[in-house]
């Protein structure tokens, strides 16, 4: 690997660590050979998300269109002066990540520019593009050169991404509405969000988590612990959310303390080591 690419990948790693300690902990548990590409994927999706969610004084559509154009140009030319895009193109080209996954992700980012409420079909399309495809990009890295292994794990990987995103929707319910006027859940009114609606969403989430767990068990051992830790972290977030009422949901943002994350790490390591999950 040339110095420029190595430096670009280092920048994606720093970006990941700056934005998400939880994700960084999961990546740290992967074998070394997988980490650079996963950092590169995270850097790409994080920058796109920043454009649509934080640059309020800018023309977000123009910025996102330029970001998309530059990304595919980087993939085609196998280089970019933007280190985040350069590291991403390296991952896409080296691991042969399907361009359709990238297009689906960017389509969901475009939806964030104009969608405030979602139909059931739009909700599912958004979740696929914003979360499921990111998991599939990572899965392609894990199963580079093993198409059969990749295809076998696509369904549970999608369910895991779906579960993660729905937890994020619940956790960020207040911020999404207060800051962006947005409610992702179909047929849900923020001001009248009820315990019944909350329990229905939680039951749906429980089913997603259950459907994803066999796929995690089936992962190769050199990536399984990192993915299982992410599963346990989001499962803990769901447990905390389930412990409060719908009214409390609209005034609280949930998180997992550093101490709890370390305890989860210890539990996950034990279960992974002795195949107890």
GIRA-V408531 format. One line per field, one symbol per residue. phi: phi as a letter, one per 40 degrees, with the letter a starting at -180 (. if undefined). psi: psi as a letter, one per 30 degrees, with the letter a starting at -180 (. if undefined). burial: + if it has 16 or more other ideal C-beta (glycine too) atoms within 10 Angstrom, else -. A space follows every 50 residues. Layout:
# GIRA-V408531
phi: ???
psi: ???
burial: ???
This chain:
# GIRA-V408531
phi: .ccccdccccccccdccccacccccccdcccdcccdccccccdccccccc dcbbcccbccccccccccdccccccccgaaccccccccccccccbfcccc cccccccccccccbcbbbccccdccccdccbcccccccccccbcgbcccc cccddccccccccdcccddcccdccccccbgbbcccgbbdcbdbcccccc cccccdcccccccdccdcccccbcccccccdcccccdcdccccbccccdc bbbcabcdccccccdccccccccbfbb
psi: kleeeeeeeeeeeeeeeefjeeeeeeefflkeffeeeeeeeeeeeeeeee efffifgljeeeeeeeeeeeefeeeefhlkfjeeeeeeeeeeeeghkkfe eeeeeeeeeeefffkflkleeeeeeeeeefeefeeeeeeeeehkgieeee eegeeeeeeeeeeeeeeeeeegeeeeeeffhkjekkgkkefgkleeeeee eeeeeeeeeeffeeeeeflkfffeeeeeeeeeeeeeeeeeefflleeeeg gkkklkleeeeeeeeeeeeeeeeghg.
burial: ----+--++-+++-+++----++++++-++---++++++++++++++++- +++------+---+--++-+++-++---++-+++++++++++-++-+--- ++-+++++++++--+-++----+-++++++++++++++++++++-----+ --++-++++++++++++++++++--++----++++--+-+--+----+-- ++--+--++-+++-++--+---++++++++++++++++--+----+--+- ---+-+----+--++--+---+-----
